[in-house]
Amino acid sequence: MSEEVLTENAEWKPSRGPWIIAIPTIFAAFMFVLDETIANVALPHMAGTFSVSRQESTWILTSYIVASGIMITAVDWFCKLMGRKHFFMMSICIFTISSFLCGIANSIEMIIFARIMQGLGGGGLLPVSQAVLLEGFPKEQRGKAMATFGLVVVVAPIIGPVLGGWITDAWNWPWIFFINVPIGILTIYVSHLFLEDPPYAKKQKNVYFDKLGFLFLTSWLISMQVIFDKGNDADWFNAPWICKLTVFCVLSFILFIISQIYQKKPLVDLSVFKDKNYTIGTLIQVIIMGVMLGSMMLLPQFLQLMMGYNAFRSGLAIMPRGCGAMCAVIIYGAFANKLDERLTVALGLILIGIGGLYFGFLNLDIASINIAIPNFIYGFGMTFAMIPIIALSVVTLKNNQMTNASGIQSMLKNIGGAVGTSITATLVSRYAQIHQAYMVDGLNQFNPVFAERVAQTTAALSQYTHYTVANYMAQYSIYGTMIKQANLWGFMEAFRICGILAILIIPLLLLLKKIK
């Protein structure tokens, strides 16, 4: 291909205005990101419906994230095979049908299968949406495009638990999936009307697919997620099968990287990582997604298990995070072209850190305002961090690199979110065990405080039952209080680690080039 054709392709612009083509992409991105968190508050209800444990029900979340991560890597190939517009519409169709199947599922196996299909259908929505937006806006206006896209990426996961909690309590959990059906049908229609393929994203002949690379990638992602999901239950590397699976996971990852480097037509073009802004910006986004989705998983569980909130109230308690994000978008929109994006990201990360540390010093004697304040700070910081870092990471890339770069970035962010969710769950469990081990030593008759509390409780209960039974009930009650306190410490430690991690990655911003 000649340099003139390459230049023409790089400078291609859609025939319609950028805000027109943004409509279907925003709808699609909103559906995909919303479904990452909308099921969080409904997991106990799903577990009850399918007669499974809470731990087993988490596969409903992780199967979706992993499946979408696998699919994202094949986006570029599918766009070349059938044209980007047709692939985008097919993805929405699969996502919509799978959402309906999730709603009518009558077993844990069926809903996991439906969620896998939903993830495969939704895997192409985010990278294609991001690429279409970036191509539709001139370079000097990409900040506005990413503000719009970032609003969806940040706010949709926040709205998810609120909407999911309300639907679960008002109707039933299947409706959290049924709502995707009318939105999906509408998105398919507006995509058909408004979207068009650029020269480099049209249907091509004799498109090669890297089957070996896809096999290594799938093996790596699936084994990694099983390790993170089941590792804590299996006592991590004390279990031989975890050790063997870890070796298999690492080997699959190494083989995937080698195959992509030496393959003439690789599954993903890793050459984009030669761009420093893209590499550092992607790393920061992966960590932010891990912190965001991890905290989004923690908070509803904390409110329901420790504070006694129902599904809707726990979802509603996260609403200030959305309000903070909305306020941040308005402020960022007003000053987007006047501030150094690196400073904006740094401010956002500091606010995320403050919000996480605020959560890390709560207790069970708190009012709703104590949940609302850190949530608002969290949401504000997420918007200020996520929107400019997306623009910073792709500012030095060419248009014909956008689809591949967006696909890799979305895949890695999905991995970050899935790993963050699993790690935070493990942190809660492990730190709860550690604090329980510290406190249980105090539950003995040689501790005067414990002995006095047991005597008082036994005396009160012995009015209604035999003294021996009352004494047993008193000790069991105090032990239950200790377990609850240990679980509280587990949640607080996990929140603190999320906050500290957000602050620790700020120095990476010094390695990024400023947007001119």
VENVENHU-V769921 format. One line per field, one symbol per residue. ss: DSSP state (~ for helix, > for strand, _ for the rest). phi: phi as a letter, one per 20 degrees, with the letter a starting at -180 (. if undefined). psi: psi as a letter, one per 20 degrees, with the letter a starting at -180 (. if undefined). A space follows every 10 residues. Layout:
ss = ???
phi = ???
psi = ???
This chain:
ss = __~~~~~~~~ _______~~~ ~~~~~~~~~~ ~~~~~~~___ __~~~~~~~~ ___~~~~_~~ ~~~~~~~~~~ ~~__~~~~~~ ~~_~~~~~~~ ~~~~~~~~~~ ~~~____~~~ ~~~~~~~~~~ ~~~~~~~~~~ ~~~~~~__~~ ~~~~~~~~~~ ~~~~~~~~~~ ~~~~~~~~~~ ____~~~~~~ ~~~~~~~~~~ ~~~~____~~ ~_________ ~~~~~~~~~~ ~~~~~~~~~~ _____~~~_~ ~~~~~~~~~~ ~~~~~~~~~~ ~~_______~ ~~~~_~~~~~ ~~~~~~~~~~ ~~~~~~~~~~ ~~~~~~____ ~~~~~~__~~ ~~~~~~~~~~ ~~~~~_____ ~~~~~~~~~~ ~~~~~~~~~_ _______~~~ ~~~~~~~~~~ ~~~~~~~~~~ ~~~~____~~ ~~~~~~~~~~ ~~~~~~~~~~ ~~~~~~~~~~ ~~~~~~~~~~ _______~~~ ~~~~~~~~~~ ~_____~~~~ ~~~~~~~~~~ ~~~~~~~~~~ ~~~~~~~~~~ ~~~~_~~~~~ ~_____
phi = .fffffffff dfcffeffff ffgfffgfff fffgffcfeg fegfffgffe lcffffffff efffffffff fgfegfffff fcnfffffff ffffffffff fffefcbfff ffffffffff fefeffffgf ffffffdfgf dfffffffff fffefgfffg ffffffffff dafgffefff ffffffffff fffdebefge cefcelfedf ffffffffff fffffffffd gffemlffeg ffffffffff ffffffffff feffcffcef ffffffffff ffgfffffff ffffffffff fffffedmfe fffffffegg ffffffffff ffffdgeddf gfffffffff ffffffffff cebedcefff effffffgff ffffefffff fffdfeeegf efffffffff ffffffffff ffffffffff ffffffffef feebfeefff ffffffffff effdbfgfff ffffffffff fffffffgff ffffffffff ffffeggfff eeeffe
psi = prhggggggh jqqqhrqhhg ihghhggghg gghgihihig iighgghggj lrrhghiihh ghhgggghhg hhhjggghhh gjphghgghh ghggggghgg hghjpjrhhg hgghhghhhh hihigghggg ggghhhqqhi jhhgghgggh gghghghghg hgghgggghh erhhiihhih ghgggghggh ghghqqprhj jrprqlpppn gghhgggggg gghghgghhi gghjkcjiph hggghggggg gggghggghh giphnrgqoi ihihoggggg hggghggghg gghghhhggh gghghhikqr gghhhhhihh hhgggghhgg ghhhjgjiqp hhhggggghg hggggghghi kraimqrhhh hgghgggggg hgghggghhg ghhjhjqrgi igggghgggh ghhggggggg ggghghgggg hggghghghh himriiohgg gggggghghh hihirqgggh gghghhghgh hggghghghg gggggggggg hhhhjghhhi iqqqp.
